[in-house]
Structures are given as structure tokens and as C-alpha cells.
Amino acid sequence: MRKLPFALFRILCGAAAALMGLLGGGAAWGGMPETIERVKPSIVAVGTFQKTRSPAFAFRGTGFVVGDGTLIATNAHVLPGALQTENLESIVVMIAGAEGRPPQPREAKTIAIDREHDLALLRVSGTPLPAMRLGNPADVREGQTHAFTGFPIGSVLGFFPVTHRGMIASITPIALPGVTSQQLDERLIRRLQSGAFLVFQLDATAYPGNSGSPLYDIETGAVIGIINMVFVKGTKESAL
């Protein structure tokens, strides 16, 4: 699978905080090993399940638990455009099993989508899961190092959350005006009209499966962003 160097990661901004109904910092958990240990139970694989196909679970991206422990945040583009309801296809999240145990599937329902910021909120049934806190993206500065955890290559090596870290290389608008009119397409024009928001650019390597992974403070575990591979690339590539 091709690696995507210097991928762009977008802010989980005020609109996202409103969508999730959660905002707060928190005391330090300790060093990076302690933070990763506490974050991993909140990371889930997002995909669709159809009993009659092989494999039955089709991985689409990463999500993380927020709110009351039954809410899953991810990218809107991670969700399928339409489910094959005639074949009983459904959205399912896989919860990584502890100590090598098989992952636990849970059916999920979409309860909110913000396509403008490419965010989605799912609700799962069953016992609440450990939830992550949301931090304040306004406190993030260039030069800081943060971590992100997810499933970069899906189920290829099993559903085991993988953590990477990267420095905030730049904080920049999601949409940049083209140098010439030929560089402006319908998507960029719509973005400029609605108001550009800021994104974090990391000097990190990520894979498509990282879409939907939380970007968080290494000391507190507070989420300050969400990994996005497709949405950001689509609005930035005209400036490259």
C-alpha cells in the first residue's frame, strides 16, 4: 500500500465540538506510553457488515469514542454512500479485543453528519466504551508534537490500534484561492463562499486507514483534531 508522506490533518473545530456536544481539557495522564494505553480502548474500526459476503466485514476507516461512551466520531467519507439494505448490509464498528482476543463487533447507526467539515457521529448499542475528551484546537501551536492512533492498513495485520506521532508543521486554511481562475473549481468556490477553516499539517506518515483517527495531546489524551486523508487532499491539491 502506498504511503502518503506529509499528509494533511484537519482540525476538529468548533463545529465538530458542537456536533459532539463535548469540549474540555483535562489533567495530564503521564508520558506517552501511559496515554496510549488509555487511548487504545477508545479506538474502533468502522466498516460495513454483510453476512453473505466474504469477508463479511468491510473495513472503511477509523473512529473513536466520545460523549457518553456510545458515540463514535469519524469522517463522513468513511461511511458508505448507501447501504445494500436488500442484502442486510449494516454499519458496524469493531472494538479491538484485549490480550489477543478477537475483535468485538457492534452495529452502529448514523445520528449526525456534517459534510461541510467531513464529520460523522454514530451511536452503538451495548455497554458504554471508554470515551476520549475533546481539547481546544485554539491552544495548538506550530512545533508541538501530538499523536494519532488508528488502523492504518485495516485488518491486514488484525485489528490492533497503531500509534504514530508528528509535529504540527503548519496551521493553514483548508481552501486557498487559486493563482489563476483556471485553478478554481466548483468545490473550492463553494469552500471559499462558506468560509475556510484551519487545518493542521503534520510532518508524519499516514495511510488511508487512518482516516477518522483522533489527533490528541500526548500528555492529556485530549483530542484536538481528526485525521483526514481524502477531504483535505481534494481541496489542497490545486495549490500543490
N, C-alpha and C positions, 0 to 999 in steps of 0.2 A: 504494500500500500504506500502511495506517495506521501512523503512528509510535507507539511506546509510551514516553512520557516517564516518567522516574524509575522505570524498570523495576528489579525486584529481582534480585540476583545472589547465588547461594548458594555457600557455602564448599565447597571440595574438602577435606573434613575428614579426620580420622584414618581413617575407614572407607574413604575413597577412596584414601588413601595405602597402606593395606593391600591394597586391591584391585589397585593398580598395582604394588605391590612396589618403590616408589621414593620417596625423600624426601631432599632436600638443597638447600642454598642455592647458593652459587657466587659467584665474583668478578664485579665489575662489568664489563659489556661496553662501557660508554661511555654516550653520550647516547641519546635516544630514536630518532634515525634509525638508529644502528648496531644497536640492539636489534631494531627492526622488521625490518631487513634479515636478521638471523639467525633471527628467529622465523618469517617467512613460509614458508620451505621445510618447516616442520613442520605447517602448517595444511592440512587436507584438507576437501573437501566430501563429505558422507555421503548416500547415497541408495540406490535400488534400480535394477537394470538388467533390462530385458526386451526382447530383440531385436525382437520382433514389434510392439511398440507405438511410438507417436510422441508425444513424443520417447522414445527407448529408456531414457535415464537420467532418473529422477525424483528431484529434489533434496529432501532432508528436513531437513538441518541441517549443522552444522559439527563437525569433530573435530580432534584434534591428536595428534601422535606422541609416545609416551613409551617408557620402558624400553629395549629392545634395538633400537629402530628399526622393528620390525614390529608394534608395538602401537598401537592408536588408541583414545583416550579420547573419549567423547561422552556425551550424555544418553541414558538408557534410552528416553525417549519419542520420541527421534529415530528409533529403529528401528521398522520396521513390526510390527504385532501378529502378522501371519502373512504368509509369502511365498506367492505363487501358483506353487508348485512345478510344477504341471501345465503352466504356461506358461514354465517355466525361469527364473523371476524369482530374482534373487540380490541380496545386499547388495554394493554397490560403493562405493569411495571414489575421488574424483577428485583427482589431485595437480596443482596449478597448474603449467602449463608455464613455463619460463624464457624471457625475451626474446620474449614474444608467441607462443610455441609452443602447440599445442593441449594441453589437459589430458590427463594420463595416467591411464587407469582401472586400478584393481586390485580384484580380487574380495576380499571380506573375510568372515571367519567370526566369529560371536559366541562368545567364550570365557568371558565372565563378565558377569552383570547384577546390580546392586544396586538393586532397585526402591524400596526404602525411601529411598535417597538419590538416586534417579533417575540412576544412573551405569551406563555400559556400557563394556566393553572388547572391542575387535575385534582380530583378527590378520590381517595382509595378507601375501601371498606376495611373492617377489621381493627385490630389493636393499633392505637396511635404509635407512630415511629418517632425516634429522636429527631427533633426539629432544629434547624440552623437559625441563628439570629441574622437580621439584616443590619449592616452597619450604615454609615453615612458616606456615600461616594464623594461628597464635597471635601472630606478630610484627606482624600488620596492625593499624593504628590508624586511628581516625576522623580524617579530614582529609588522609590520604595520597592521592596520585594514582597510579592504575595504568592500564594499557592492556589492551584486548582486541582480538583480530584474528579475523576470520571472513568469512563470506559472507552479509551481512545481507539481501540480496534475491536470493539464489540465483544462478541463471545468467542473470538478466535482462540484465546487462551483461557476461556472461562470467565465468569462474571466476578472478577476481582478488581475492586476500585484501584486506580493508579493515580499517583500524585506527582505533579510537576510544579516547578516554581519559576517565576520570571520577574524581571524588573519592569516597572512602569517606564517604558521608553519615551512615551509621548501621550499627551491628552489632547485630542483633536476632534473637530466636528465630524459627525457621521457623513455629511454631504458637503462636498466642496464644489463651488461653481467651476464649470469647465473653462479652460483658457479660451476656447472658441465656441461659437454656437453649435458647431458640429459635435462637440463633446457632451452636450446636454441631451439626455433622453427623457422620456416621459417619467420614469421613476425618479430621476434626480430633480426634475422640475417639481414634482409632487412633494418630494422631501424638503426642498427649499421653501416652498409655499407654506408647508405645515410647521416649519421651524426646525433647524438642525439641532441635534443634541450631541453631547460629547461622548466619545468612546476612549477607552484605554488601549494603547498599543503596547504589547509585551514583547520583550526580546526572548521569546520562548517558542518551542516547537510543539505543535499540536496536530492532532489527527481529526478526521471528520466525526468520529465517535465522541469527541469531546464537546460537541455542540450541546448546550444545556448544562454544562458543568458549572458549579459555583466557583467564583474567584473570591478568595477570602483572606482575611488578615491572619498571618502566621501565628501571632500570639493569642488572639482572642477567638479566632474561628468565625468572626462576623463577616457575612457576605457583603462584598462591595461591588460585585459585577457578575456577569454571566457570560460564559464563553459562547461565541457565535462565529461559525465558520462561513456560512452561506450568505446570510443577510448583509453582513458588513462588507464582505468581498464584493458583493454585487453593486454596492453604492460607492466603493472606493476605487474600483479598478480603472475607471475612466481617468483618474488622476495619476495613474502609475505610468 
